[in-house]
Amino acid sequence: MSGDGNSLQAAGRRSLVDTAIDQLREQLVGGAWPVGSQIPTEHELAERLQVGRNTVREAIRVLVHAGMLVSRQGEGTFVRSTSDPAAVLRGVQRSGIRDVLEVRAALETEGARLAALRHTPEDVRRMRAALAREAEVFAAHPERASREATVEHDLEFHTAVVEAAHNPALTEVYRYFGASVREAMTSAFGDHDMPEAVVATHEALVDAIESGDPDRAEAACRALLAGPTAAVEQLLAAIAARK
């Protein structure tokens, strides 16, 4: 094991488990235990933290669930990652709408390429069903003020595209990123400077994926995202000009 973790502080009066989690996370992020190394035993950590072994066990369980640690039966607990997922999420949530759309484009265009190669008939049905629900909302409530009601269906559509790639890692990253995508879409759809969503570009993407041509699918996805991206650039330029 690398690093002695002597800087761990005794847990205070607030939740002992929360404190233990925070201090173990601090050690992991700080590199006290490198990726792949085994962390100290529950008994040793309990002594350093001055808490019970049950508290340490629960803290480790949380960090295993977060993906920072991994437990191996009969061997112990090892460091899987020194990156704090919570900190990554906070960074994503602080990102601007341009940043969100750029990452969205990267994830979705690759998802569309893979979906063209790997989609199933059920994947295509899910995409078309999401579009149908979105179209129903537009038809029932054509006024702009109701456009936020379409956000969930639009996100459902884009998530279906990414899931059709059948890459669990890509799906999880996109879901992790989904909250910021939803926030950006809601913000964009609620602004009078943003363009109307064009159902035709969404349908063109489904057609491209169904064709099995990854290049066509990527191009269709970029065409779909081009409108919102250009509008955001114009909006940001207008805001900058007013300052």
Buried (B, 14 or more C-beta within 10 A) or exposed (E): BEBEBEEBEEBEEEEBBBBBBBBBBBBBBEEBBEEEEBBBBBEBBBBBBEBBEEBBBBBBBBBBEBEBBBEEEEEBBBBBBBEBEEEEBEEBEEBEBBBBBBBBBEBBBBBBBBBBBBBEEEBBEBBBBBBEBBBEBBEEEEEEEEBBBBBBBBBBBBBBBBBBBBBEEBBEBBEEBBEBBBBBBBBBBEEEEBEEBEEEBBBBBBEBBBEEBBEBBBBBBBBBBEBBBEBBEEBEEEEEEEE
